[in-house]
Amino acid sequence: MSAVNLPILIGARYSRAKRRNGFISFISGISMIGIALGVWVLITVISIMNGFGNELRGRVLDVTSHVTVNGQSGWLSDWRALAPTLDANSSVKGHAPYIYAQGLATYSSAVSGALVRGVLPEEEHKVSPIAEHMLVGKFSDLTPGSYNTVLGEGLADTLRAEVGDKITLISPQGQSTPAGLMPRLRRFTVVGIFGGIGPDEFDQSLAYVHMRDAAKLYKAGNQVSGVRVTLEDPYDARQVGAELADEFNFKYYVDNWTRQYKNFFRALEVERRMTFIVLFLIVAVAAFNIVSTLVMVVTDKRADIAILRTLGLSPNGVMGIFFVQGVTSGLLGTVIGAVLGVLTALNIGDIILFVENLVGYQLFPADVYIITDFPAELRWSDVTTIVSASIVLSMLATLYPAWRASKTQPAEALRYE
């Protein structure tokens, strides 16, 4: 039997053997369970946060533009001339002009701030799936000169307006009259209500009208606020935006969603990292329980260590025995936690549904939360990082007790045996 295999065999035997001291066995079991629990929770929570982040990002991208091309002064008059350049870019999926302005919406005694978006319904499907999220009415009912509007569900609830009601949209731009400066306003007929798209603030504030009607309300003439551009891959927005700005010789202001929502998604990423750190402390505490376990084991096995030393086992061999024993506990706990974490992350939707049916309560009511389910996304890179960090931490926790065991003096240990 080689000198290399001996510490491994003895360490593995110590790990399987029943200890005379039940308290040591209890502490060893607690440390292994703690590591398994920490890895399990960490993989599950990080997967859920990945899913939430992607779901929110997707909902934001459903409403906002991947890239926008705007005039330097805020209005764009030659927007039709942009089409050939946009069509020539292979990354561009579609584009459509729009007018975007703030205003007030009133109905009866209710008043609410509104973000008015003037669009061409026949072009809007290229850049937004809004027509697929209509709760009532049809988006195609926005026809020029009809002064129809489609409201977000939240805005309609605030105004207490329904399809067929006539609301008033008030522009912040004034107009001169014999009586003085008066606000510009126009009555619009509600022909549809949309919902379930984007973060809650979109439903609470957006009002769609035909672009020509918006141009008359805001005195835009033939100008638009800009052109919305949808890409084949939204994550290429920064690169494509830079390419378009260069192709337009920087005559226009080219923006993209990564800058518009930079703080929002940065906050999500910071929250994800902080959650990882906090939950990883569970693994760290459990791993360092291995220290106390091995210290007690070393004390309990002093006579065995002394006998092995007198038989010729080197200090490094003694250190290897307890290193193997400690790592075995950490490795076993990590594997159990990883398996449970992966299974939970892959089946979190069914698990939550079972819990909701069991308690008779919906954990995420649709009338309160934007996302009503748990869209977990398991990333194997996260699993690898968590498992590797847990194993490394377990190895580090074994170093001191193993080193202390290697310093045991045979004569001192056998003096009272």
JOQUIVEN-V334341 format. One record per residue. RES is the residue in one small letter. PHI is phi in whole degrees, 0 to 359 (* if undefined). PSI is psi in radians with two decimals (999 if undefined). OMEGA is omega in radians with two decimals (none if undefined). Layout:
res:RES phi:PHI psi:PSI omega:OMEGA
res:RES phi:PHI psi:PSI omega:OMEGA
This chain:
res:m phi:* psi:2.24 omega:-3.06
res:s phi:285 psi:2.77 omega:3.12
res:a phi:293 psi:-0.42 omega:-3.14
res:v phi:286 psi:-0.71 omega:-3.08
res:n phi:285 psi:-0.46 omega:-3.07
res:l phi:301 psi:-0.90 omega:3.10
res:p phi:301 psi:-0.62 omega:-3.14
res:i phi:294 psi:-0.78 omega:-3.12
res:l phi:294 psi:-0.77 omega:-3.12
res:i phi:291 psi:-0.72 omega:3.12
res:g phi:298 psi:-0.73 omega:3.11
res:a phi:294 psi:-0.64 omega:3.12
res:r phi:293 psi:-0.72 omega:3.09
res:y phi:299 psi:-0.63 omega:-3.11
res:s phi:292 psi:-0.58 omega:-3.10
res:r phi:272 psi:-0.42 omega:-3.00
res:a phi:289 psi:2.58 omega:3.04
res:k phi:280 psi:2.30 omega:-3.08
res:r phi:271 psi:2.58 omega:3.09
res:r phi:291 psi:-0.55 omega:-3.13
res:n phi:268 psi:1.89 omega:-3.11
res:g phi:295 psi:-0.50 omega:-3.13
res:f phi:294 psi:-0.66 omega:3.11
res:i phi:296 psi:-0.75 omega:3.10
res:s phi:299 psi:-0.69 omega:3.13
res:f phi:297 psi:-0.83 omega:3.14
res:i phi:297 psi:-0.71 omega:3.12
res:s phi:297 psi:-0.75 omega:3.11
res:g phi:295 psi:-0.70 omega:3.14
res:i phi:296 psi:-0.73 omega:-3.14
res:s phi:295 psi:-0.71 omega:3.13
res:m phi:293 psi:-0.75 omega:3.11
res:i phi:296 psi:-0.68 omega:3.13
res:g phi:297 psi:-0.74 omega:3.10
res:i phi:296 psi:-0.79 omega:3.13
res:a phi:300 psi:-0.77 omega:-3.14
res:l phi:295 psi:-0.75 omega:-3.13
res:g phi:296 psi:-0.80 omega:3.12
res:v phi:295 psi:-0.71 omega:3.12
res:w phi:301 psi:-0.92 omega:-3.11
res:v phi:295 psi:-0.71 omega:-3.09
res:l phi:296 psi:-0.80 omega:3.12
res:i phi:296 psi:-0.74 omega:-3.12
res:t phi:295 psi:-0.85 omega:-3.07
res:v phi:292 psi:-0.74 omega:3.13
res:i phi:296 psi:-0.65 omega:3.10
res:s phi:295 psi:-0.71 omega:3.11
res:i phi:295 psi:-0.72 omega:3.12
res:m phi:294 psi:-0.64 omega:3.05
res:n phi:300 psi:-0.77 omega:-3.13
res:g phi:295 psi:-0.76 omega:3.11
res:f phi:298 psi:-0.76 omega:3.14
res:g phi:299 psi:-0.78 omega:3.13
res:n phi:293 psi:-0.65 omega:3.13
res:e phi:294 psi:-0.79 omega:3.11
res:l phi:296 psi:-0.74 omega:3.13
res:r phi:298 psi:-0.73 omega:3.12
res:g phi:295 psi:-0.70 omega:-3.13
res:r phi:290 psi:-0.64 omega:3.08
res:v phi:296 psi:-0.75 omega:-3.11
res:l phi:289 psi:-0.31 omega:3.06
res:d phi:292 psi:-0.52 omega:-3.04
res:v phi:254 psi:-0.74 omega:-3.10
res:t phi:277 psi:2.97 omega:-3.12
res:s phi:269 psi:2.49 omega:3.03
res:h phi:293 psi:-0.79 omega:3.08
res:v phi:221 psi:2.48 omega:3.05
res:t phi:234 psi:2.48 omega:3.07
res:v phi:245 psi:2.03 omega:-3.08
res:n phi:237 psi:2.74 omega:3.05
res:g phi:285 psi:2.68 omega:-3.11
res:q phi:296 psi:-0.51 omega:-3.11
res:s phi:268 psi:-0.01 omega:-3.11
res:g phi:105 psi:-0.34 omega:3.11
res:w phi:236 psi:2.61 omega:-3.09
res:l phi:236 psi:2.03 omega:-3.07
res:s phi:265 psi:-0.61 omega:-3.08
res:d phi:260 psi:0.74 omega:-3.03
res:w phi:294 psi:-0.47 omega:3.13
res:r phi:293 psi:-0.46 omega:-3.12
res:a phi:287 psi:-0.21 omega:-3.13
res:l phi:280 psi:-0.36 omega:-3.01
res:a phi:303 psi:-0.82 omega:-3.11
res:p phi:301 psi:-0.71 omega:3.14
res:t phi:293 psi:-0.73 omega:-3.14
res:l phi:294 psi:-0.73 omega:-3.13
res:d phi:294 psi:-0.50 omega:-3.10
res:a phi:283 psi:-0.29 omega:-3.13
res:n phi:277 psi:2.12 omega:-3.06
res:s phi:292 psi:-0.34 omega:3.14
res:s phi:277 psi:-0.26 omega:-3.08
res:v phi:276 psi:2.18 omega:3.13
res:k phi:270 psi:-0.66 omega:3.14
res:g phi:191 psi:2.88 omega:3.12
res:h phi:207 psi:2.70 omega:-3.12
res:a phi:201 psi:2.51 omega:3.11
res:p phi:283 psi:2.82 omega:3.12
res:y phi:202 psi:2.76 omega:2.96
res:i phi:241 psi:2.27 omega:-3.06
res:y phi:229 psi:2.12 omega:-3.09
res:a phi:208 psi:2.80 omega:3.11
res:q phi:268 psi:2.78 omega:3.11
res:g phi:188 psi:-3.05 omega:3.06
res:l phi:244 psi:2.45 omega:3.05
res:a phi:244 psi:2.28 omega:-3.14
res:t phi:230 psi:2.56 omega:3.02
res:y phi:206 psi:2.15 omega:-3.06
res:s phi:57 psi:-2.13 omega:-3.13
res:s phi:261 psi:0.03 omega:-3.10
res:a phi:269 psi:2.44 omega:3.13
res:v phi:226 psi:2.41 omega:3.12
res:s phi:210 psi:2.52 omega:3.00
res:g phi:293 psi:2.55 omega:-3.08
res:a phi:220 psi:2.56 omega:2.98
res:l phi:255 psi:1.91 omega:-3.05
res:v phi:268 psi:2.20 omega:3.13
res:r phi:241 psi:1.99 omega:3.08
res:g phi:269 psi:2.20 omega:-3.05
res:v phi:223 psi:2.91 omega:2.96
res:l phi:258 psi:1.90 omega:-3.06
res:p phi:306 psi:-0.62 omega:-3.11
res:e phi:287 psi:-0.26 omega:3.12
res:e phi:253 psi:-0.36 omega:-3.00
res:e phi:296 psi:-0.51 omega:-3.13
res:h phi:297 psi:-0.34 omega:3.13
res:k phi:288 psi:-0.42 omega:-3.04
res:v phi:237 psi:-0.14 omega:-3.08
res:s phi:206 psi:2.45 omega:3.10
res:p phi:269 psi:0.49 omega:-3.04
res:i phi:302 psi:-0.63 omega:-3.11
res:a phi:296 psi:-0.41 omega:-3.14
res:e phi:278 psi:-0.15 omega:-3.09
res:h phi:247 psi:0.39 omega:3.10
res:m phi:286 psi:2.20 omega:3.07
res:l phi:273 psi:-0.65 omega:3.13
res:v phi:219 psi:2.44 omega:3.09
res:g phi:82 psi:-3.07 omega:-3.12
res:k phi:235 psi:2.41 omega:-3.13
res:f phi:292 psi:-0.48 omega:-3.13
res:s phi:290 psi:-0.15 omega:3.11
res:d phi:286 psi:-0.09 omega:3.04
res:l phi:281 psi:1.68 omega:-3.13
res:t phi:246 psi:2.61 omega:-3.10
res:p phi:295 psi:2.37 omega:3.10
res:g phi:83 psi:-0.15 omega:-3.13
res:s phi:274 psi:-0.31 omega:-3.10
res:y phi:52 psi:0.93 omega:3.03
res:n phi:261 psi:2.78 omega:3.13
res:t phi:216 psi:2.62 omega:3.02
res:v phi:243 psi:2.15 omega:-3.04
res:l phi:255 psi:2.65 omega:2.96
res:g phi:291 psi:2.65 omega:-3.07
res:e phi:301 psi:-0.73 omega:3.14
res:g phi:295 psi:-0.73 omega:3.12
res:l phi:295 psi:-0.72 omega:3.10
res:a phi:298 psi:-0.69 omega:3.11
res:d phi:293 psi:-0.69 omega:3.12
res:t phi:298 psi:-0.75 omega:-3.13
res:l phi:278 psi:-0.20 omega:-3.04
res:r phi:57 psi:0.73 omega:-3.12
res:a phi:254 psi:2.54 omega:3.11
res:e phi:235 psi:2.98 omega:3.11
res:v phi:301 psi:2.28 omega:-3.10
res:g phi:103 psi:-0.36 omega:3.11
res:d phi:284 psi:2.69 omega:3.12
res:k phi:251 psi:2.01 omega:3.09
res:i phi:258 psi:2.88 omega:3.12
res:t phi:246 psi:2.20 omega:3.04
res:l phi:257 psi:2.23 omega:-3.07
res:i phi:247 psi:2.19 omega:3.12
res:s phi:273 psi:2.49 omega:3.08
res:p phi:290 psi:-0.26 omega:3.08
res:q phi:285 psi:2.35 omega:3.13
res:g phi:265 psi:2.93 omega:3.06
res:q phi:226 psi:2.50 omega:-3.10
res:s phi:280 psi:2.32 omega:3.10
res:t phi:225 psi:2.89 omega:3.08
res:p phi:304 psi:-0.43 omega:-3.14
res:a phi:271 psi:0.00 omega:-3.13
res:g phi:116 psi:-2.89 omega:-3.12
res:l phi:281 psi:2.14 omega:-3.11
res:m phi:238 psi:2.57 omega:3.11
res:p phi:291 psi:2.62 omega:3.07
res:r phi:274 psi:2.30 omega:3.14
res:l phi:215 psi:2.76 omega:-3.12
res:r phi:207 psi:2.44 omega:3.09
res:r phi:274 psi:2.31 omega:3.13
res:f phi:238 psi:2.52 omega:3.10
res:t phi:266 psi:2.25 omega:3.12
res:v phi:285 psi:2.06 omega:-3.12
res:v phi:247 psi:-0.04 omega:-3.14
res:g phi:189 psi:2.78 omega:3.10
res:i phi:225 psi:2.29 omega:3.10
res:f phi:245 psi:2.81 omega:3.13
res:g phi:195 psi:2.99 omega:3.10
res:g phi:70 psi:0.53 omega:-3.14
res:i phi:225 psi:2.27 omega:3.09
res:g phi:71 psi:3.10 omega:3.04
res:p phi:299 psi:2.90 omega:-3.01
res:d phi:300 psi:-0.57 omega:-3.08
res:e phi:295 psi:-0.41 omega:3.10
res:f phi:292 psi:-0.84 omega:3.11
res:d phi:296 psi:-0.52 omega:-3.06
res:q phi:281 psi:-0.27 omega:-2.98
res:s phi:225 psi:-0.36 omega:-3.00
res:l phi:282 psi:2.39 omega:3.01
res:a phi:227 psi:2.06 omega:3.13
res:y phi:268 psi:2.38 omega:3.02
res:v phi:224 psi:2.94 omega:3.07
res:h phi:291 psi:2.55 omega:-3.04
res:m phi:299 psi:-0.63 omega:3.13
res:r phi:293 psi:-0.67 omega:3.11
res:d phi:293 psi:-0.67 omega:3.09
res:a phi:294 psi:-0.66 omega:3.13
res:a phi:298 psi:-0.66 omega:3.11
res:k phi:289 psi:-0.69 omega:-3.13
res:l phi:294 psi:-0.65 omega:-3.07
res:y phi:254 psi:0.24 omega:3.09
res:k phi:52 psi:0.82 omega:-3.11
res:a phi:272 psi:-0.29 omega:-3.09
res:g phi:64 psi:-2.22 omega:3.12
res:n phi:265 psi:0.18 omega:-3.11
res:q phi:270 psi:2.78 omega:3.04
res:v phi:230 psi:2.89 omega:3.09
res:s phi:290 psi:-0.58 omega:-3.13
res:g phi:171 psi:-2.96 omega:3.12
res:v phi:237 psi:2.20 omega:3.09
res:r phi:273 psi:2.41 omega:-3.08
res:v phi:235 psi:2.26 omega:3.05
res:t phi:254 psi:2.39 omega:-3.08
res:l phi:253 psi:2.76 omega:3.05
res:e phi:298 psi:-0.68 omega:3.09
res:d phi:233 psi:1.90 omega:-3.10
res:p phi:302 psi:-0.44 omega:-3.08
res:y phi:282 psi:-0.04 omega:3.01
res:d phi:267 psi:0.17 omega:-3.01
res:a phi:301 psi:-0.72 omega:-3.10
res:r phi:294 psi:-0.78 omega:-3.12
res:q phi:292 psi:-0.79 omega:-3.12
res:v phi:294 psi:-0.67 omega:3.10
res:g phi:301 psi:-0.74 omega:3.11
res:a phi:295 psi:-0.68 omega:3.12
res:e phi:296 psi:-0.78 omega:-3.13
res:l phi:294 psi:-0.71 omega:3.12
res:a phi:300 psi:-0.70 omega:3.12
res:d phi:292 psi:-0.71 omega:-3.13
res:e phi:292 psi:-0.51 omega:3.11
res:f phi:272 psi:0.13 omega:3.14
res:n phi:57 psi:0.54 omega:3.07
res:f phi:59 psi:0.48 omega:3.08
res:k phi:283 psi:-0.36 omega:-3.10
res:y phi:237 psi:2.83 omega:3.09
res:y phi:268 psi:1.98 omega:-3.11
res:v phi:255 psi:2.09 omega:-3.13
res:d phi:241 psi:2.89 omega:3.10
res:n phi:216 psi:2.89 omega:-3.01
res:w phi:293 psi:-0.43 omega:-3.12
res:t phi:292 psi:-0.43 omega:3.07
res:r phi:270 psi:-0.62 omega:-3.11
res:q phi:294 psi:-0.63 omega:-3.10
res:y phi:242 psi:0.52 omega:-3.09
res:k phi:301 psi:-0.83 omega:-3.10
res:n phi:293 psi:-0.63 omega:-3.13
res:f phi:297 psi:-0.87 omega:-3.09
res:f phi:284 psi:-0.46 omega:3.04
res:r phi:293 psi:-0.67 omega:3.10
res:a phi:297 psi:-0.68 omega:3.09
res:l phi:298 psi:-0.73 omega:-3.12
res:e phi:292 psi:-0.70 omega:3.10
res:v phi:296 psi:-0.75 omega:3.12
res:e phi:298 psi:-0.69 omega:3.13
res:r phi:296 psi:-0.75 omega:-3.13
res:r phi:293 psi:-0.74 omega:-3.13
res:m phi:294 psi:-0.66 omega:3.09
res:t phi:297 psi:-0.72 omega:3.10
res:f phi:301 psi:-0.81 omega:-3.10
res:i phi:296 psi:-0.81 omega:-3.10
res:v phi:297 psi:-0.81 omega:-3.13
res:l phi:290 psi:-0.53 omega:3.13
res:f phi:292 psi:-0.37 omega:3.08
res:l phi:296 psi:-0.50 omega:3.06
res:i phi:299 psi:-0.79 omega:3.11
res:v phi:297 psi:-0.71 omega:-3.11
res:a phi:297 psi:-0.79 omega:3.13
res:v phi:298 psi:-0.77 omega:3.14
res:a phi:295 psi:-0.70 omega:-3.14
res:a phi:296 psi:-0.67 omega:-3.11
res:f phi:281 psi:-0.15 omega:2.92
res:n phi:294 psi:-0.44 omega:3.09
res:i phi:299 psi:-0.58 omega:3.13
res:v phi:300 psi:-0.90 omega:-3.12
res:s phi:296 psi:-0.66 omega:3.12
res:t phi:298 psi:-0.87 omega:-3.10
res:l phi:291 psi:-0.59 omega:3.09
res:v phi:299 psi:-0.76 omega:3.11
res:m phi:292 psi:-0.64 omega:3.10
res:v phi:295 psi:-0.74 omega:3.12
res:v phi:299 psi:-0.75 omega:3.11
res:t phi:297 psi:-0.70 omega:-3.11
res:d phi:289 psi:-0.49 omega:-3.05
res:k phi:254 psi:0.39 omega:-3.10
res:r phi:301 psi:-0.70 omega:-3.14
res:a phi:294 psi:-0.71 omega:3.11
res:d phi:297 psi:-0.72 omega:3.13
res:i phi:297 psi:-0.74 omega:-3.12
res:a phi:297 psi:-0.74 omega:3.13
res:i phi:296 psi:-0.75 omega:3.12
res:l phi:298 psi:-0.66 omega:3.12
res:r phi:294 psi:-0.71 omega:-3.14
res:t phi:291 psi:-0.40 omega:3.09
res:l phi:276 psi:-0.01 omega:3.04
res:g phi:108 psi:0.08 omega:3.12
res:l phi:287 psi:2.29 omega:-3.08
res:s phi:284 psi:2.82 omega:3.06
res:p phi:303 psi:-0.66 omega:3.10
res:n phi:295 psi:-0.58 omega:3.08
res:g phi:294 psi:-0.75 omega:3.08
res:v phi:299 psi:-0.77 omega:3.12
res:m phi:300 psi:-0.69 omega:-3.14
res:g phi:296 psi:-0.62 omega:3.14
res:i phi:302 psi:-0.88 omega:-3.06
res:f phi:281 psi:-0.43 omega:3.01
res:f phi:295 psi:-0.79 omega:3.11
res:v phi:297 psi:-0.73 omega:-3.12
res:q phi:297 psi:-0.78 omega:3.14
res:g phi:292 psi:-0.75 omega:-3.12
res:v phi:294 psi:-0.57 omega:3.12
res:t phi:300 psi:-0.78 omega:3.12
res:s phi:296 psi:-0.79 omega:3.14
res:g phi:295 psi:-0.71 omega:-3.13
res:l phi:293 psi:-0.73 omega:3.14
res:l phi:296 psi:-0.78 omega:3.11
res:g phi:297 psi:-0.69 omega:3.14
res:t phi:295 psi:-0.78 omega:-3.13
res:v phi:297 psi:-0.79 omega:3.13
res:i phi:299 psi:-0.80 omega:3.14
res:g phi:296 psi:-0.68 omega:-3.13
res:a phi:294 psi:-0.75 omega:3.13
res:v phi:297 psi:-0.81 omega:3.13
res:l phi:296 psi:-0.69 omega:3.14
res:g phi:296 psi:-0.77 omega:3.14
res:v phi:296 psi:-0.79 omega:3.14
res:l phi:297 psi:-0.71 omega:3.13
res:t phi:293 psi:-0.77 omega:-3.12
res:a phi:296 psi:-0.66 omega:-3.12
res:l phi:286 psi:-0.37 omega:-3.06
res:n phi:236 psi:0.39 omega:-3.03
res:i phi:297 psi:-0.60 omega:3.13
res:g phi:298 psi:-0.81 omega:3.13
res:d phi:293 psi:-0.63 omega:3.13
res:i phi:295 psi:-0.78 omega:3.14
res:i phi:295 psi:-0.71 omega:3.11
res:l phi:299 psi:-0.72 omega:3.11
res:f phi:297 psi:-0.76 omega:-3.14
res:v phi:295 psi:-0.74 omega:3.13
res:e phi:297 psi:-0.73 omega:3.10
res:n phi:293 psi:-0.58 omega:-3.11
res:l phi:290 psi:-0.76 omega:-3.09
res:v phi:268 psi:-0.20 omega:3.13
res:g phi:70 psi:0.56 omega:-3.10
res:y phi:216 psi:2.36 omega:3.11
res:q phi:276 psi:2.10 omega:-3.06
res:l phi:293 psi:-0.62 omega:-3.13
res:f phi:233 psi:1.47 omega:-3.12
res:p phi:299 psi:2.46 omega:-3.08
res:a phi:294 psi:-0.45 omega:-3.12
res:d phi:277 psi:-0.02 omega:-3.14
res:v phi:243 psi:-0.75 omega:-3.02
res:y phi:252 psi:2.61 omega:3.09
res:i phi:292 psi:-0.80 omega:-3.11
res:i phi:251 psi:2.17 omega:-3.00
res:t phi:256 psi:0.04 omega:3.11
res:d phi:228 psi:-3.03 omega:-3.13
res:f phi:247 psi:1.57 omega:-3.10
res:p phi:278 psi:1.22 omega:-3.10
res:a phi:292 psi:2.48 omega:3.06
res:e phi:233 psi:1.92 omega:-3.14
res:l phi:278 psi:2.13 omega:3.08
res:r phi:249 psi:2.14 omega:-3.09
res:w phi:294 psi:-0.41 omega:3.07
res:s phi:295 psi:-0.66 omega:3.09
res:d phi:293 psi:-0.74 omega:3.13
res:v phi:300 psi:-0.78 omega:-3.14
res:t phi:298 psi:-0.75 omega:3.14
res:t phi:297 psi:-0.79 omega:-3.11
res:i phi:295 psi:-0.81 omega:-3.13
res:v phi:296 psi:-0.78 omega:-3.13
res:s phi:297 psi:-0.78 omega:-3.13
res:a phi:296 psi:-0.68 omega:3.12
res:s phi:295 psi:-0.75 omega:-3.14
res:i phi:294 psi:-0.75 omega:3.12
res:v phi:298 psi:-0.73 omega:3.12
res:l phi:296 psi:-0.68 omega:3.10
res:s phi:296 psi:-0.69 omega:3.11
res:m phi:296 psi:-0.76 omega:-3.14
res:l phi:297 psi:-0.63 omega:-3.10
res:a phi:292 psi:-0.38 omega:-3.10
res:t phi:272 psi:-0.24 omega:-2.99
res:l phi:297 psi:-0.84 omega:-3.08
res:y phi:294 psi:-0.88 omega:3.12
res:p phi:300 psi:-0.68 omega:3.13
res:a phi:295 psi:-0.72 omega:3.10
res:w phi:296 psi:-0.70 omega:3.13
res:r phi:295 psi:-0.65 omega:3.11
res:a phi:295 psi:-0.65 omega:-3.11
res:s phi:292 psi:-0.33 omega:-3.13
res:k phi:269 psi:0.07 omega:3.14
res:t phi:294 psi:2.28 omega:3.12
res:q phi:268 psi:2.12 omega:-3.08
res:p phi:305 psi:-0.81 omega:-3.09
res:a phi:297 psi:-0.73 omega:-3.12
res:e phi:292 psi:-0.69 omega:-3.08
res:a phi:289 psi:-0.57 omega:-3.09
res:l phi:267 psi:0.03 omega:-3.06
res:r phi:299 psi:-0.69 omega:-3.06
res:y phi:253 psi:0.24 omega:3.13
res:e phi:273 psi:999 omega:none
